[in-house]
Amino acid sequence: MMEEKIFEAKSVDQAIEEACRVLGCLPEDLEIEILEHGSSGLFGIGAKKAKIKVRMKPEKLLSERANRAVMFLKELFLSGELKIEPQAQLEKDYVKINLEGEDAALFTANGGTALEALEFLTNKIVARRLGVGAKIVVDVNGFRENRERRLIKMAREAADKAKRTRKPISLPPMNAKERRIVHLALKDRRDVHTRSAGEGERRHVVVYPGPPRKK
Amino acid sequence: MGKLKELVEQMAKALVDNPDAVQVNEIEGEQTSVIELRVAKEDLGKVIGKQGRTARAMRTILSAASTKLRKRAVLEIIE
């Protein structure tokens, strides 16, 4: 739990503003207790500063989200008799949950679609209780990072091949998140450009030779 | 083979407003199990999700878990 902090300013509103600036949040993220309303006094004589005590609302706290997520996953794996232990780690603005144990590999098969599904469901369930907030990333021993690295490598190879053969190169079907990684990996290259093609499950990135056409 | 049923029950209960109304039935076949999920009428949207995304996520998780048992499992949401 985050501790309480005290802010002083000329007025209550200014004190709230200051609190939000320091804590990097919105006024609605805070529980605010007014200690002194403050007064401007007469010609500045006898002016009293406004004083407030603030605390981040619990649902905005990463640790709370992490606990919810871990609780859900633990119960889920227990009920399915899967040998997986979720371990939460608090990052700066998101929660990372790593799945450990012999059955964790069940979720990384087929390019990690099940991991994606688990992440989606976990976020949904946490948001249901605590509102929309910091994202929860579910991973199995760096699978996601590795996948990203593999995608970037794949994108660069396809770009080189497109340039060499002067023909468009189609990549395998990917979900929106993966396609985004590929598009971003090649966005600064002047010798190729990318576009997505196909519908639904078959949607994929095509790498075209030549500079991107101006719209 | 009761585990898959419980897995679905757990997911559904976490998603709905009326966890007590969640009912899960398993019809076991030789190779395929059909898992029927019933929820309160007003919770139907919660287990299906926008464009069926939540239902699809549950199916994907179910099939990942069922590979451990070398079985196929199908999730049917009963209206």
Interface residues (C-beta under 8 A of the other chain):
Chain A: F72 E75 L76 S79 G80 E81 L82 D103 L106 F107 A109 T113 A114 E116 A117 L118 F120 L121 K124 I125 R128
Chain B: K3 L4 E6 L7 E9 Q10 M11 A14 L15 G49 R53 T54 R56 A57 M58 T60 I61 S63 A64 A65 T67 K68
